[in-house]
């Protein structure tokens, strides 16, 4: 067992039993197999087994399970052991374990700092994080650990010093280190918790990049502060549609469903925003048992010039299926197929299969799939296998996948587990291709030419 091999297998989920299948083994009562594999270098088995027996009070045995992994110097093993030690009330041991790793900075230092702060050692955590504030994750951790600690002005000064007077990033990779927009967002969080919401709002209005991962911090702040009219005005100008989404969420939470619907029906300037609003509106209508209206919204979008994107059609077909209108969904796909001179790409044919299965024509769907030009591919096999498994035909699902085993390893293993063939499952998952390399990710990119 060595760190490089562990790192490669867990990052790529190759040659090992992945977490989701470890959970399946435990759910189906195969604890002995998980324990056995934990002692044979299967990290995800070791991690879950240590957690399980630790919760049962067998702490010494849990540490024995993790020991060979921790001894390699591999950080994920040390992190799990530290988390367990902390959960058992042994925080000082956890701190001592993690401290040598934290010297390299980054997320290891963040982990240590948060651990220190949780256990009354805020000053040490503050010092280490403030020294590394150019790292956005460390800056975020600094804001988090000082909540309620009377250090807000110190944190605010550190953040404000990293917001230039004129320069603003126009993309996510513009500035190295703590980007101005990130510093603005963190400073706004500090000002909000100080009760200085007006300053926080003014700060957020200066951002160049307004949305991160589909959420808009300003919209969320206005909603928390119950400044609905300001949120409404912001939603009218924010072109991604995320502020409108937050406004509609607030109105829906308050029981004003019609008001939420009206938000999404407002015409937008951005095609992306209009598309976003249409999908959100359809989901809102569906949540309130207005399926026919939801379908009409998505059908209008699907009939638009850019509406033949597979994800839009898929959303529409899902609504048809969920509301017992599989035939209407098939009719829509027939129309699209006719526009393409009778050709249907697999992504659209996959939707057809689902609708046919929901309409009680699973066997016919399978026959059509096998006759499709893409029917002998690995991804087609996965689709057919899922349909068969959902109807309880696990043996048939397995037979469909077996010719495409390398590309559908996890799905095949799942069916083997369901059939009680645990040893076959493990052998399949632990098979490794000879060309696989082992390399520990260091966080940097090589400048050397590839061989």
N, C-alpha and C positions, 0 to 999 in steps of 0.2 A: 504494500500500500504506500503510495507517495502522493504528494500534493498535486503534482502536475497531472497525474492520471485522474485523481478525484475531481480536479478543477475542470478538466476537459469533459469528463462524462456527465457531470452535473450541469455544466453550461449548455452542452449540446443535447442532453438527455439521450445519449447514445451508449449502447452497451451496458445499460443499467435499468433498474425498475423505477419508472418515473413516479412522482408523488401521487398522482391521481390513482394509479394502479396499486400503490402501497395502501392507500385508503380503502380501495375496493377489497383487497385481501383481508384487511382487518375487519371491515364490515361483514364479510362473509365467513368470519371465524377462523381464518388461517393465521392465527397469532404465532404458532410454532414455526411456520415458514418464514414469517417476517423476522422473528428472533434469529433463526438460523442464518438468513441472508445478511442480517445486521453484522454478524461476526465474520462474514466473508467479503467485506469491502463494499457492500451496498449502502451508500450513504443515506439515501432517503428512507430505507428500512431502519437504519440505525437511529436516525433523527426521530422518527415517529415512535419507535420502540422505547427509546430513552424517555421521551415525553410521557408515554403511556405508563410505564412502570414508575416513573418519578411521581406522577399523579397518584399512584397507588401507595406511595410512601416508601418505595424501594430506591431511595436516592443513591445509595452507594453502588448498587448494581447499575443504575442508569449512567453513573459516571464511568463505570468500567466499560460499558458499551461504547461510550464516546471516546475513551482514552486513546485507542489506536489512531483515530482520526485527528484528535487534537495534537498528538505527538508529532505528526507530520509538519506542524506549523501552518496548517491550512486555516485561513481565517473563518470561513463559514462554520467549521466545527467548533472553533473557540467561541464564536458568537452564540451558537446554540447552547453551549455549556454555560456561558455567562448568563444567558437568559434564564436557564433552569436554576442556576445558583441563586440568582436574584429572586425568582419566584418562590424559592424555599427559605427566604430570609437570610441568605448568606451573601449579602451585597459586597462585603469587603473582599471575599474570595473572588467574586466576579470582577471587581475593579482590578485586583492584582493580576488576574488572568489576562485582561484586555489591555492593560497599560502598555506592555511592550509593542503590541500591534499598532497602537495609536500614534506611535512616534512618526509614522509615515504620513500622518494627516488624513485628509479625505473623510470618507464615510466611517472609517475606523475611529478616527478622532471624534467625529460626531457621536458615534455610539457611546464612547467613553464619557464624553461631556454630558450627554443626557443621563447616563447612569449616575455620574457624580452628582448632578443637580437633583435627581430624585432622592438622593440619600444624604442631603444636608451639606454638600460640598460645592455650593454654588460659586464661591469665589474662584476656586480652581477651574471649574468649568467655564466661567466667564472669561478668565484670563486666556485660556487656550483657544476658545472660539473667537474672541476679539482679535487675537493675533492672526487668525486665518480668515478674516472676514471677506477677503477677496473671493473665497470659495462660496458660491451662492447657497450651497447646502449648509455650510457652517454658519453663514449669516442667518439663514432661516432658523437654525437650531438656537442661535443666540437670542433671537426674538422670542422663541417659544419658552426657553428656560427662564427668562427674566420676567415672564408674565406674573404680576403680583409681587415682585421682589424689590420694588422701589429703585429700579435701575433704568427706568425708561429713558430718562434724559441722556444718560451715557450712551445707550444703544442708539438713540435718535441722532446724536452727534456723529457717531461712527458711520451711520448710514447716510446722513446728509452730506458728509464729506466726499461721498462717492457718487453724488448726483451733480454732474457738470452743469454749468449755468446755461450753456447753449446746445451742446451736442446731445442728440438723441439717436438711439439705434433705430435703423429701419429694417432690421431683420434679426433673427435669433442668434446669428453667429457674428454680429458686428463687432462686439467688444469681448475681449478676453476677461476672465474673472467675473466679478460682480457687475452685471450690466446695469446701466442707469434705470431701466424700467423695472428690473427686479428690486433694486434698492428703493425705488419709489413705492412699490407695492408693500415692501416690508416696513418702510417708514410709515406708510398709511395705516398699517395694522397697529403699530405702536400708538399713533395718534388717536385712533379709534378707541383703543382700550383705555387711553387717558381721558376719554370723554371729549376729545377735541375733534368731533366728527366733521365739522366744517373744514378744518385744515386737511383732514384725510381725504375728503371729497375733492378739494381743490388740487391736492397732489395727484390724485388718480386721473383728473382731467388733463394732466400734462403728459400722460403716457403716449408712446407711439404704438406699441403693441397692446391692445386692450383685452384680448382674450387668450387664455392659456388652458389647454385641454378642455375646450368647450365651455369654460366658465369665465365670467367677467367680474373681477373683484369689485369694481365700482357698483355694478348692478346688485351684487350680493350685499354690499354695505348699505346701499339705499334701502333695500328690502329689510335688513335687520333693524335699521333705524326708523322704519315705518314712514319713510319719506316717499310715499307712493306717487305723488304728482311729479316729483323730480325724476323718479324712476320712469314714469310714463314719458316724460319729455326726453330723457336719455334714450329710451327704447326707440323713439321715433327717428333718432339720428344715427344710432349704432348699426353699422351695415352688416355685421355678422349674423345678427338675429339673436344673439345670446342674451342681450338685455331684455328684449321682448319675451323671450322664454322665461326669464326670471320674473318678470311682471305677471305673466300668465300663471306661473306657478303660485305666486302669492295670492292672486285672485281666486284660483281654484282652491287653495288651502282654506280660504275664507268662505267658501261656498258660493262664490260668484262665478259659476261656470259660464254663463252667457258673457260676462265681462272678459273672461279668459279667452273665449272663442273670438270675441271681437278684436282682441289684441292681435291674434294670428291672422285675422282677415284684413288687417290694415295693409294697403299696398306698400311694398318696399321698393327702394331704389336699386338694390343689388340683386342680381339673379340668384346668387348663392343664398342670400338672406331669404328670398321668396321661397326657394326650395326648402330651406331649413324650416321656415314657418309652416309650409304645407304639411310636412311630415309631422311636426309637433302638433299641429291642429288635428290631423288624422288620429294620432295616438290619444289625444285628449278626448275626442269624440268617442273613440272606441272604449276608453275607460269608463265612460258614462252611458254605455249601452246604446250608443247611436251609431251602430256599425254601418248602416247604409249611407249615412252622411260621411263617415270616415272613408268609405270606399269611393264615394263620389269625389271627395277632395283628392285622393291619390290617383283616381282615374284621370281627372283633369290634368294633374301634373304629368302623368305618364303619357298623355296625348299631346303634351307640349313639344316644341321642337327638340328639346334636350331630354325629353322624358323617357327615352328608350334605354337609359343606363340600367345595367342589370340590377343594381341595388334598389332603384326606384320601382322597377317591375316586380322585384322580389317582395318588397314591402306591400305592394298592391295585392299580389297573389297570396301572401300570408293573411291579409285581411279577408280576402275571399274565402280562404280555407277556414279561418277562425269563425266565420259567420255563416257557415254551411252553404256557401255559394261557389262550390268548386267548379260547377259547369260554367258559370260566368267568367271565372278565372281562366278556364281552358279556352273559352271563346276569345278572350283578350289575347292570349298567346297565339291563337290561330290567326288573328288579325296581324300580329307582328310577323308571324311566319310568312303570311301572304305578301307582306311588304318586301320581304327578303327573297322573293321568288321561290318560296317553298323550302328554304334552308333555315335551320334552327341550330344555333350554337349550343354547346353543351350547357353553358350557364343558364340558358333559357329552358332547355329541355329538362334540366334538373327540376325546375319549378313545375313543369308539366307532370313529371313523375309524382311529385308530392300531391298535386291536385288530383291526379288519377287515383292514387292510393287512398286519399281521403274520400273519394267518391266510390270506393269499393271495387276498383279495377286494378288491384295491385299486380295480379298475374299478367294482365295485359300490359301494364306499365313496364314490367320486367322484360317482357318479350320485345317491346318497342325499344327499350334501352339497349338490349343486346344487338338489335339491328341498326342502331344509330352509329354513324361513323366514329364517334368517340366512345362507343360502348365498351371497347376492350382496353381502356386506359385505367390506370390505377385510381384516378379520382372518380371515374364512373363506378368502379367497383366499390369504393367507399360509400357512394350515394345509395347504390343498390343494397349494400350490406345493412346500412342504417334502416332502410325501409323494411327489410326482412326481419331484422332484430326487433323493431318496434311492434311487429305483429306476432312475436313469439317464435319465429322461425330461425332460431339461433344456429342450428346446424347448417341451414341453407346460407345464412349470412357468412358463416365461416368458410364454406366452400367457395363463395364468390370472391372472398378476399385472399385466399391461399395462393393463387397464381401471382398475386401482386404483394406478397408478404413484405418485402423490404420497404416499400413506400407506405404501407398501411400497418406497420408493426404494432403500434399502440392499440389501434382498433381491433386487430386480430387477437392481441393479447387479452383485451377486454372480453371478447367472446369466449376465449379459452377459459378464462376465470369463471365466467357464467356457467360453463359446462363442467366445472369442477376439475379441469385439467391444469392443476397448478404447476406441476413440474414442467409440462410443455410450455406453459406461460413463461416461466423463469428462463428456460433454455432459449426461447425466442428472444427475449429482451436482453439477455446477456451476450448474445452473439454480436461480435464486433467485426467490422470490415477491416481487412489488413492494412488498408491505406490510411486509416485514421491516425492523425498526429496528436501528440499530447503537448500542450503548451499552456502555461499559466498566463492569463491575461494580466498585464501589468498596469493597464490604464494609459499606455502610450502606443503610438503607431510607429512601426519601423520605417526608417527612411531608406533601407536597403532595397535594391531591385529584387523582384520575385524571381526564383530560379526557373 
